[in-house]
Amino acid sequence: MPPEQVELRAELARVASELGSAVEDLREFSHGIHPAILSEGGLGPALKALGRRSAIPVEVEANVGGRLPERVEVATYFVASEGIANAVKHSGASIIRIHLEQTDDDVLHLSIRDDGTGGADPARGSGLTGLADRVETLGGTIAITSAAGEGTSLTAELPLAGAGD
């Protein structure tokens, strides 16, 4: 844009700022919405549906004993969704593997691994930070390991006890 277009530059900056705010509002709103397959079928089928929509093949192994507290299912779904989206967008991976397991000590373990380029940095984007907030709100933990050239591994642990609907 020519430097003499000061008014146009200011107007574009204002529009860009408002669009950024609208996207953040939409992101916050969408965190409260979850797909029908999650409500109707539970976490395993919902994760498999996410995998089918991915541009990179996704293998899902879900070992859970029936339905889990809704808050845990929703948080896990969004962690998996963001993990897949990040892998598709940034990793150059040929496969994504999701492993979900409910343990005897009432903890849900989620692992999302890809065989891509690695180098994911949670400080560079708000998506991974938002996931950490979502998981920690439920008393869980999340960790990302992403050495350059070694793919990315995202793991989350969510307690099931006390996470009732």
N, C-alpha and C positions, 0 to 999 in steps of 0.2 A: 504494500500500500504506500502510495507517495506520502512523504512526510508532511506535505502541506494540507492533507486531509485530516486535520486535527479533530474536527467535530465527528467525522465518520469513524475515526479510530476510537474515540471516546464512546460512541454509541455501540460499536462492536464489542468493546471491552465490557460494557454494561450488559449487553445481551449474553455474552459468554459467561459472565458471572451469574446471571439469573438462570441460565441453562444448567450450570454446575449445581446451583442450589436445588433446582427442580429434580435433577438426577439423584442427588442425595436424599431429597424428600421421598422420591419413588423407591429408592433402595430401602429406606427405613420402613416405608409402608409395606413393601413386598416381603420383608422379613416376617411379617405377621400372617402371611398367606402361605398355604402349602397345597400341593396338588391333591386332587381327589384320590389318586392311587395310593397316596400315603395314608389318607384317612380310611379308605376302604380296605386296602390289602396289607398295610403295614410296611415296615422298613425294607424288608428283603425285596419284595416286588417293586417298591419305589426306586430302590438303588439300581435294580436291573433295568428299569425303564430309563433312568438317567444314562446308563451305559449304552442302551440301544440308540439313544439320540446323539451320542458322542461321535465326533469326527475321527477319534482314535479308538481302536477296539478296547473294550473294558471287560475284564473278568471280575465277576462278583462272587464272593463266597460269604454267605451270611449264615452264621450259626447262632440264632437267637431262639429262645423258647417262647414263642407266641408274641403277643403284643406287649409293647413297652410303654412306660408313661409317655403321654403325648409330647410333653416338652422335650424329652430326650429324643424321641423319634424326629421331631421337627428340627432340633439342633443338629442331629446327626445327618439328616437329609441335606441341610444347607451346607454343612462342612463338606460332605461328599460332592455336592453340586459345584461349590467353589473350587475344590481340589481338581475336579475334572476340567472345569473351565480354564483354570490356570495352566494345567498340563497341555490342553489343546492349544491355548494361545501362546505359550512361551517355551515349552519343553523340547519340541521336536521329537517326542517319544513315539515309539511304535506300539506300545501297549501300556495300559494302566491297570493295576491290580488293586481291588478293594477287598479287604478282609474285615469282617464284622463278627465279633464274638462276645457273647454274654458269659461272664465267668461266674463261678460258684460264689464269689464274694460280692455279688450284685454290682458289678462294674461292667459297663459296655466299652469294649475296646474297638476302635476303628483305625484301620491302617489304609492309607492310599499311597501307592508307590508307582512311579513311572520309570522308564528306562531312558529318559531324555538326557539333555545336556546339563541339568543341574543348575546351580547358581541362583536359586530363588532367594529373594531377600524380603522378609516381611516388612522391613522399614520402607520399601519402595512403593507399597500400595496399601490402600485401605481395606481391601477385601480380606486379606489374611488377619489383619488387626481386628476387623469386625468379627471374624470367626472366633478368635481368641476371646473376645468379650462375651460372645454368645455361650461358649463352652464354660468359661470361668463363672458366669452367672449361675450356672447349674452346679457349681462346685467341682467342675472337671478341670482337666489340663489338656494342653495341646502343644505339640512340638513339631518343628520342621527341621529336617536334615537335608541339605542340598549342596553337597560338594560339587564343584565344577567337574563335569564329565562323568558323574556318577548317578545321575537322575535325582529325583526328589522323593522324599518320604515324609508324609504328613501323618502323625499319629495323634489320636485324641482318646482320652479316657473320661467317661461320664458315669458318675455314680447313679445307680437306679434307686437306691433307698432314699426316701425323702424327696424324690423328684415327681411325686404324684401330680395328677392333672390339676 
